[in-house]
Amino acid sequence: MAVSDPAGARRLGNASTGVSVAGIIVTVIVAIIVVALVVTAIADSDVESCDAGEYLVRGSCYRNRFYIGFDIPCNNYNAVKSDGYCYY
């Protein structure tokens, strides 16, 4: 003899729906984290490394630097200013 339990079936159906929605949410969050990590790794691999004694400033290498302070501009057009130094 079969026993029918509509209330129990409804509870199981609701629980199943809840678990499915939670799984989708977790999957989306994990996918966002993975994409962020991959993008960061790619961006970090594009950073140029300088030879010994060179200075890495804004993605480029410079052999020389000269402190001029924060208020004075670099007169050399090929120079880049950062933190009070002219790099060229």
KOLMARTOR-526339 format. One record per atom (N, C-alpha, C, O): atom name; x, z, y. Coordinates in steps of 0.001 Angstrom, whole numbers, plus 500000, padded with zeros to 6 digits. Layout:
<nodes>
NODE  atom       x       z       y
NODE    CA       X       Z       Y
...
</nodes>
This chain:
<nodes>
NODE  atom       x       z       y
NODE     N  500836  500000  498843
NODE    CA  500000  500000  500000
NODE     C  500898  500000  501242
NODE     O  501799  500831  501351
NODE     N  500660  499089  502163
NODE    CA  501451  498961  503382
NODE     C  500894  499872  504461
NODE     O  499681  500041  504587
NODE     N  501806  500460  505243
NODE    CA  501402  501342  506330
NODE     C  501771  500655  507642
NODE     O  502907  500212  507810
NODE     N  500835  500566  508556
NODE    CA  501072  499930  509836
NODE     C  501297  501004  510901
NODE     O  500580  502004  510948
NODE     N  502310  500785  511761
NODE    CA  502605  501747  512831
NODE     C  502870  500959  514112
NODE     O  504024  500707  514460
NODE     N  501798  500567  514818
NODE    CA  501986  499768  516024
NODE     C  502796  500482  517114
NODE     O  503580  499833  517806
NODE     N  502632  501769  517280
NODE    CA  503374  502513  518301
NODE     C  504862  502533  517967
NODE     O  505700  502358  518851
NODE     N  505189  502743  516708
NODE    CA  506589  502742  516281
NODE     C  507216  501368  516453
NODE     O  508366  501248  516875
NODE     N  506450  500328  516123
NODE    CA  506955  498967  516291
NODE     C  507216  498673  517768
NODE     O  508209  498026  518100
NODE     N  506346  499136  518650
NODE    CA  506513  498935  520087
NODE     C  507781  499644  520580
NODE     O  508534  499090  521382
NODE     N  508012  500867  520097
NODE    CA  509216  501613  520495
NODE     C  510484  500881  520046
NODE     O  511450  500762  520799
NODE     N  510457  500395  518801
NODE    CA  511622  499654  518307
NODE     C  511845  498367  519101
NODE     O  512986  497998  519381
NODE     N  510766  497692  519461
NODE    CA  510877  496471  520263
NODE     C  511460  496763  521636
NODE     O  512323  496030  522118
NODE     N  510989  497832  522268
NODE    CA  511517  498214  523579
NODE     C  512987  498615  523491
NODE     O  513783  498272  524365
NODE     N  513344  499340  522435
NODE    CA  514743  499740  522245
NODE     C  515624  498509  522050
NODE     O  516728  498432  522588
NODE     N  515123  497547  521272
NODE    CA  515883  496324  521034
NODE     C  516095  495555  522331
NODE     O  517189  495048  522579
NODE     N  515073  495465  523149
NODE    CA  515194  494783  524435
NODE     C  516206  495493  525330
NODE     O  517024  494842  525980
NODE     N  516155  496813  525364
NODE    CA  517091  497588  526175
NODE     C  518526  497388  525742
NODE     O  519413  497230  526581
NODE     N  518766  497393  524442
NODE    CA  520122  497187  523932
NODE     C  520604  495777  524251
NODE     O  521777  495588  524573
NODE     N  519727  494793  524168
NODE    CA  520103  493414  524494
NODE     C  520478  493279  525965
NODE     O  521481  492646  526294
NODE     N  519685  493866  526848
NODE    CA  519973  493799  528286
NODE     C  521286  494514  528591
NODE     O  522093  494010  529372
NODE     N  521512  495676  527990
NODE    CA  522753  496409  528202
NODE     C  523950  495578  527725
NODE     O  524994  495570  528377
NODE     N  523807  494887  526606
NODE    CA  524885  494036  526103
NODE     C  525204  492896  527045
NODE     O  526371  492560  527245
NODE     N  524176  492300  527625
NODE    CA  524391  491215  528577
NODE     C  525108  491733  529821
NODE     O  526027  491084  530321
NODE     N  524698  492886  530319
NODE    CA  525328  493473  531498
NODE     C  526794  493782  531235
NODE     O  527649  493479  532067
NODE     N  527095  494382  530090
NODE    CA  528484  494704  529737
NODE     C  529311  493425  529615
NODE     O  530457  493386  530062
NODE     N  528746  492389  529021
NODE    CA  529456  491122  528871
NODE     C  529793  490511  530226
NODE     O  530902  490014  530422
NODE     N  528851  490543  531155
NODE    CA  529091  489998  532490
NODE     C  530193  490786  533195
NODE     O  531072  490192  533821
NODE     N  530157  492116  533102
NODE    CA  531173  492955  533748
NODE     C  532552  492673  533154
NODE     O  533525  492540  533895
NODE     N  532646  492583  531850
NODE    CA  533936  492301  531199
NODE     C  534442  490920  531602
NODE     O  535637  490746  531840
NODE     N  533549  489942  531682
NODE    CA  533961  488591  532084
NODE     C  534514  488592  533509
NODE     O  535513  487925  533781
NODE     N  533879  489331  534419
NODE    CA  534358  489413  535803
NODE     C  535744  490052  535849
NODE     O  536617  489586  536580
NODE     N  535949  491114  535074
NODE    CA  537250  491784  535040
NODE     C  538332  490850  534499
NODE     O  539433  490789  535046
NODE     N  538020  490131  533436
NODE    CA  538998  489216  532833
NODE     C  539365  488105  533815
NODE     O  540541  487772  533963
NODE     N  538372  487535  534483
NODE    CA  538650  486476  535460
NODE     C  539523  487015  536590
NODE     O  540461  486342  537019
NODE     N  539226  488220  537076
NODE    CA  540025  488815  538148
NODE     C  541469  489025  537702
NODE     O  542395  488761  538468
NODE     N  541671  489494  536480
NODE    CA  543024  489714  535969
NODE     C  543786  488399  535819
NODE     O  544974  488331  536135
NODE     N  543116  487364  535341
NODE    CA  543773  486066  535171
NODE     C  544147  485481  536527
NODE     O  545248  484955  536691
NODE     N  543240  485566  537504
NODE    CA  543531  485043  538841
NODE     C  544704  485793  539456
NODE     O  545571  485179  540077
NODE     N  544742  487102  539292
NODE    CA  545848  487906  539821
NODE     C  547169  487521  539156
NODE     O  548196  487411  539826
NODE     N  547139  487318  537852
NODE    CA  548357  486940  537132
NODE     C  548864  485578  537588
NODE     O  550071  485377  537725
NODE     N  547955  484648  537822
NODE    CA  548355  483321  538289
NODE     C  548940  483412  539695
NODE     O  549954  482780  539993
NODE     N  548306  484193  540549
NODE    CA  548802  484341  541924
NODE     C  550177  485002  541938
NODE     O  551045  484609  542717
NODE     N  550381  486005  541082
NODE    CA  551681  486680  541021
NODE     C  552774  485758  540496
NODE     O  553935  485896  540880
NODE     N  552420  484826  539628
NODE    CA  553436  483935  539071
NODE     C  553881  482895  540086
NODE     O  554938  482287  539915
NODE     N  553091  482674  541149
NODE    CA  553454  481711  542173
NODE     C  554418  482273  543213
NODE     O  554935  481525  544043
NODE     N  554663  483574  543178
NODE    CA  555554  484185  544160
NODE     C  556981  483744  543876
NODE     O  557467  483838  542749
NODE     N  557626  483273  544900
NODE    CA  559000  482792  544769
NODE     C  559945  483976  544653
NODE     O  559741  484997  545310
NODE     N  560957  483855  543841
NODE    CA  561976  484901  543768
NODE     C  563217  484394  544487
NODE     O  563579  483222  544384
NODE     N  563852  485286  545206
NODE    CA  565012  484920  546018
NODE     C  566302  485260  545288
NODE     O  566326  486094  544383
NODE     N  567369  484596  545703
NODE    CA  568693  484911  545188
NODE     C  569137  486267  545735
NODE     O  568546  486789  546680
NODE     N  570171  486822  545135
NODE    CA  570698  488111  545587
NODE     C  571131  488000  547049
NODE     O  571788  487035  547439
NODE     N  570766  488970  547830
NODE    CA  571138  489001  549231
NODE     C  570171  488273  550145
NODE     O  570340  488306  551364
NODE     N  569157  487613  549587
NODE    CA  568166  486932  550406
NODE     C  566935  487814  550578
NODE     O  566716  488757  549818
NODE     N  566156  487498  551567
NODE    CA  564961  488282  551887
NODE     C  563712  487427  551646
NODE     O  563628  486292  552113
NODE     N  562762  487976  550923
NODE    CA  561495  487294  550680
NODE     C  560504  487734  551745
NODE     O  560129  488905  551807
NODE     N  560080  486792  552586
NODE    CA  559140  487077  553654
NODE     C  558042  486024  553623
NODE     O  558314  484832  553769
NODE     N  556826  486453  553436
NODE    CA  555661  485552  553429
NODE     C  555836  484383  552480
NODE     O  555475  483253  552809
NODE     N  556383  484645  551313
NODE    CA  556500  483626  550280
NODE     C  557708  482713  550391
NODE     O  557851  481795  549584
NODE     N  558582  482935  551364
NODE    CA  559780  482110  551504
NODE     C  561023  482994  551541
NODE     O  560957  484173  551892
NODE     N  562151  482402  551173
NODE    CA  563411  483140  551147
NODE     C  564225  482835  552402
NODE     O  564279  481695  552862
NODE     N  564853  483870  552942
NODE    CA  565703  483737  554128
NODE     C  567025  484441  553853
NODE     O  567058  485518  553256
NODE     N  568118  483815  554299
NODE    CA  569446  484385  554060
NODE     C  569832  485430  555092
NODE     O  570581  486355  554778
NODE     N  569344  485303  556296
NODE    CA  569768  486177  557387
NODE     C  568573  486881  558015
NODE     O  567448  486382  557998
NODE     N  568854  488049  558567
NODE    CA  567841  488741  559357
NODE     C  568540  489482  560479
NODE     O  569685  489917  560357
NODE     N  567822  489607  561557
NODE    CA  568370  490261  562736
NODE     C  567269  491094  563358
NODE     O  566174  490589  563608
NODE     N  567548  492386  563616
NODE    CA  566540  493261  564199
NODE     C  566473  493031  565707
NODE     O  567482  493136  566404
NODE     N  565275  492716  566204
NODE    CA  565090  492502  567637
NODE     C  564014  493406  568213
NODE     O  563782  493396  569422
NODE     N  563368  494169  567386
NODE    CA  562301  495036  567866
NODE     C  560943  494351  567777
NODE     O  560836  493192  567377
NODE     N  559937  495080  568150
NODE    CA  558578  494585  567969
NODE     C  558062  493775  569166
NODE     O  557108  493012  569015
NODE     N  558668  493922  570347
NODE    CA  558148  493266  571545
NODE     C  558823  491944  571873
NODE     O  558322  491193  572710
NODE     N  559932  491647  571243
NODE    CA  560699  490450  571574
NODE     C  560414  489368  570525
NODE     O  560479  489645  569328
NODE     N  560099  488143  570958
NODE    CA  559854  487070  569977
NODE     C  561161  486486  569449
NODE     O  562217  486634  570064
NODE     N  561073  485828  568311
NODE    CA  562229  485115  567771
NODE     C  562400  483819  568561
NODE     O  561444  483057  568699
NODE     N  563592  483558  569078
NODE    CA  563838  482351  569857
NODE     C  564103  481138  568976
NODE     O  563920  480001  569410
NODE     N  564523  481369  567770
NODE    CA  564803  480295  566839
NODE     C  563468  479820  566250
NODE     O  562728  480620  565678
NODE     N  563157  478521  566388
NODE    CA  561874  478011  565909
NODE     C  561759  478023  564394
NODE     O  560650  477979  563861
NODE     N  562876  478083  563698
NODE    CA  562858  478132  562238
NODE     C  562778  479562  561724
NODE     O  562683  479784  560517
NODE     N  562816  480524  562625
NODE    CA  562805  481927  562222
NODE     C  561372  482429  562057
NODE     O  560434  481917  562669
NODE     N  561238  483440  561216
NODE    CA  559962  484104  560989
NODE     C  560146  485558  561352
NODE     O  561132  486176  560949
NODE     N  559215  486120  562107
NODE    CA  559315  487511  562510
NODE     C  558428  488375  561628
NODE     O  557279  488037  561346
NODE     N  558993  489497  561202
NODE    CA  558235  490454  560389
NODE     C  558858  491823  560561
NODE     O  560070  491987  560419
NODE     N  558028  492801  560865
NODE    CA  558460  494195  560996
NODE     C  559642  494374  561953
NODE     O  560525  495193  561700
NODE     N  559661  493615  563044
NODE    CA  560704  493769  564035
NODE     C  561971  492971  563751
NODE     O  562911  493006  564545
NODE     N  562009  492266  562649
NODE    CA  563179  491453  562286
NODE     C  562847  489970  562434
NODE     O  561711  489551  562214
NODE     N  563847  489191  562807
NODE    CA  563781  487737  562720
NODE     C  564515  487326  561448
NODE     O  565671  487693  561237
NODE     N  563838  486570  560621
NODE    CA  564444  486062  559387
NODE     C  564672  484575  559574
NODE     O  563781  483852  560020
NODE     N  565887  484112  559226
NODE    CA  566205  482700  559355
NODE     C  567180  482265  558294
NODE     O  567563  481096  558251
</nodes>
